[in-house]
Amino acid sequence: MKTPKRKSTVAMLLSVGIGMALVAILSLAWTFSSSTQQLHQITRDLYTHPFLVSNAAASLKVSLYQMRSATLQIGLMATQRVDIEKLAREIEAYDHQARRDIEAIKQNFLGDISKVSELETKVNEWHDIRMHILDAVRKGDAATAEEIIATQGSPKFDEIAELAEYILSFAKDRAKQYVQEGDDKANQLIGDGNRLSIFLLGVFILTSYLVVWRILTLQKELDNQATTDMLTGVVNRRQFFNHVDLQIRRAKRYGEIFSFVLVDLDFFKAVNDTYGHATGDKVLQNFCIICRNTMRRADIIGRLGGEEFGILLLNTKPDDAREVIDRLRRLVHDTAMQIDGNEVRITASFGIAGLKQETIESSSADDLFKCADEALYQAKHNGRNQVSVYVC
């Protein structure tokens, strides 16, 4: 009778042990399954909310700055012969993109949704302001256009940019919060001492790293897009005049000399009409390459709009700048661009401006631009493919 009892006890102990092991395994499996689901939810939320909102907000800011740049250009149309309607169509395209980005933000934003509604309202108000500016320019009323830009357009843009920055910052902060939540869950899994917890932690950390890296990359791209002309790779109009303002301040404070050069490609419309806009774009790109290869690294090249460029020659007097720019002019004239099987040749007109020592204190970037524009007009009047200097 003892043997069966011993067998029964052993069987019971084995059963209890197996049962406890089974419970432990099931409990562990449930813990890991639950934790895995939570990690999955965190990662999914990270992608479906902050990541998408960050993308949309970054795209929105690019569209806003492009619309602002084009609007400022339109404000000058009453005194310059440039295709107003082309800029108007560009603004419309960026406006459509901005509205698509706002819709994406509305669907995924986890913060104060009233901010998004306010953003949408102000974008609509800014659209109406731009229409008033465009109407004034079409009528040739530059004064009214400039007044609307200064009193309504620029303040409204600042309000919109502030809201867009809030949304982007919130999305980044929310992403960091999700990352922290994931780290806490991963640490809990590590505390269980299971290899699977380490594996899940590694997967999550890798995913989090990639997401954060992508967000930082987008931020860097946004910063670059806000200061760089996307077609040619040189600085855009806004950034170029920031450099001009800085150089004027340095000239006032330290007496540093510099020259401002305004460049216009001669008969560029004929290039587009003959070879197409794609070839015209490549001509602009090749022109910038020639400039970069000719200018010093410290010199600054910017695209001001269309086929108009600006060059800032540091520590260079206007008379010395003439020699440098004339060398660039000859190089542009002598260069045959091979584009899509076509040999394209262009010339350019250059207007060089500098500030007299007695006028530096009272001068601004606008004054310098007007001087360079006057010099450029003289170069064109003399037959184009010329260099003219005007010291104001």
Residue pairs with C-beta under 8 A, 6 or more apart in sequence:
28 192
28 194
31 192
32 189
32 192
32 194
32 196
32 197
32 200
35 185
35 188
35 189
35 197
35 200
36 200
38 185
39 182
39 185
39 186
39 200
39 203
39 204
42 178
42 181
42 182
42 185
42 204
43 182
43 204
43 207
43 208
45 178
46 175
46 178
46 179
46 182
46 207
46 208
46 211
47 211
48 108
49 108
49 109
49 110
49 171
49 174
50 110
50 171
50 172
50 174
50 175
50 178
50 215
51 171
51 175
51 211
51 214
51 215
52 104
52 108
53 104
53 105
53 108
53 109
53 110
53 167
53 168
53 170
53 171
53 174
54 168
54 171
54 172
54 175
54 215
54 218
55 104
55 218
56 101
56 102
56 104
56 105
56 108
57 101
57 105
57 164
57 167
57 168
57 171
58 168
58 218
58 219
58 221
58 222
59 97
59 101
60 98
60 101
60 102
60 105
60 164
60 167
61 161
61 164
61 165
61 168
61 222
61 226
62 222
62 225
62 226
63 94
63 95
63 97
63 98
63 101
64 94
64 98
64 157
64 160
64 161
64 164
65 225
65 226
65 238
66 90
66 91
66 94
67 91
67 94
67 95
67 98
67 126
67 130
68 153
68 157
69 236
69 237
69 238
70 87
70 90
70 91
70 94
71 91
71 130
71 133
71 149
71 153
72 149
72 237
73 82
73 87
73 237
73 305
74 84
74 87
74 88
74 91
74 133
74 134
74 137
74 145
75 133
75 137
75 142
75 145
75 146
75 149
76 82
76 142
77 84
77 87
77 137
77 142
77 145
78 136
78 137
78 140
78 141
78 142
78 145
79 142
82 305
82 306
83 306
84 134
84 137
84 138
88 134
91 130
95 123
95 127
98 123
99 123
102 116
102 119
102 120
102 123
105 116
105 119
105 167
106 113
106 116
106 120
109 116
109 167
109 170
109 171
110 170
110 174
111 167
111 170
111 174
115 163
115 166
115 167
116 167
118 163
119 160
119 163
119 164
119 167
122 156
122 159
122 160
122 163
123 160
125 156
126 153
126 156
126 157
126 160
129 148
129 152
129 153
129 156
130 153
132 148
132 152
133 145
133 148
133 149
133 153
136 142
136 144
136 145
136 148
137 145
171 215
172 215
172 219
175 211
175 212
175 215
176 212
178 208
179 208
179 211
179 212
182 204
182 205
182 208
183 204
183 205
183 208
185 204
186 197
186 200
186 201
186 204
186 205
187 201
188 197
189 196
189 197
189 198
189 200
189 201
190 197
190 198
190 201
191 197
226 238
226 239
227 235
227 236
227 238
227 239
228 234
228 235
228 236
228 239
229 235
229 236
229 302
229 303
231 281
231 284
231 285
231 303
232 284
232 285
232 287
232 288
232 303
233 285
233 288
234 288
234 291
234 292
234 301
234 302
234 303
234 309
235 243
235 300
235 301
235 302
235 303
236 302
236 303
237 302
237 303
237 304
237 305
237 310
239 302
240 300
240 302
240 303
240 304
240 310
240 312
241 302
241 365
241 369
243 300
243 302
243 312
244 260
244 310
244 312
244 365
244 368
244 369
245 364
245 365
247 256
247 258
247 312
247 314
248 355
248 360
248 363
248 364
248 365
248 368
250 256
251 257
251 258
251 355
251 360
252 360
252 361
256 314
256 315
257 315
257 316
257 317
257 354
258 312
258 313
258 314
258 315
258 316
258 354
259 312
259 313
259 316
259 317
259 318
259 320
259 321
259 352
259 353
259 354
260 310
260 311
260 312
260 313
260 352
260 353
260 354
260 368
260 369
260 371
260 372
261 310
261 311
261 312
261 313
261 321
261 325
261 350
261 351
261 352
261 353
261 372
262 304
262 308
262 309
262 310
262 350
262 351
262 353
262 369
262 372
262 373
262 375
262 376
263 308
263 309
263 310
263 311
263 348
263 349
263 350
263 351
263 376
264 307
264 308
264 309
264 348
264 349
264 376
264 380
265 271
265 283
265 284
265 287
265 307
265 346
265 347
265 348
266 346
266 347
266 348
266 349
266 380
266 384
266 385
267 346
267 347
267 384
268 280
268 283
268 306
268 307
268 346
271 279
271 280
271 283
271 344
271 346
272 279
272 280
275 339
275 340
275 342
275 344
278 340
279 339
279 340
279 342
279 344
282 337
282 339
282 340
283 337
283 339
283 344
283 346
284 303
284 307
286 335
286 337
286 339
287 309
287 332
287 346
287 348
288 301
288 303
288 309
290 328
290 331
290 332
290 335
291 301
291 309
291 311
291 328
292 301
294 324
294 327
294 328
294 331
295 301
295 311
295 313
295 324
295 328
296 314
298 314
298 315
299 311
299 312
299 313
299 314
300 311
300 312
300 314
301 309
301 310
301 311
301 312
302 309
302 310
302 311
302 312
303 309
303 310
304 310
310 372
311 325
313 321
313 324
313 325
316 324
317 354
318 352
318 353
318 354
318 389
318 391
319 389
321 352
321 354
321 389
322 352
322 387
322 389
325 350
325 352
325 387
326 387
328 350
329 347
329 348
329 350
329 385
329 386
329 387
332 346
332 347
332 348
333 345
333 347
333 385
335 345
336 343
336 344
336 345
337 343
337 344
337 345
337 346
338 344
347 384
347 385
348 385
349 376
349 379
349 380
349 384
349 385
349 386
349 387
349 388
350 375
350 376
350 379
350 386
350 387
350 388
351 372
351 373
351 374
351 375
351 376
351 377
351 378
351 379
351 388
351 389
351 390
352 372
352 375
352 387
352 388
352 389
352 390
353 368
353 369
353 371
353 372
353 374
353 375
353 389
353 390
353 391
353 392
354 371
354 389
354 391
354 392
355 363
355 368
355 391
355 392
356 391
356 392
359 392
363 392
367 392
368 392
370 392
371 390
371 391
371 392
372 390
374 390
375 388
375 389
375 390
376 388
378 386
378 388
378 390
379 386
379 387
379 388
380 386
382 388
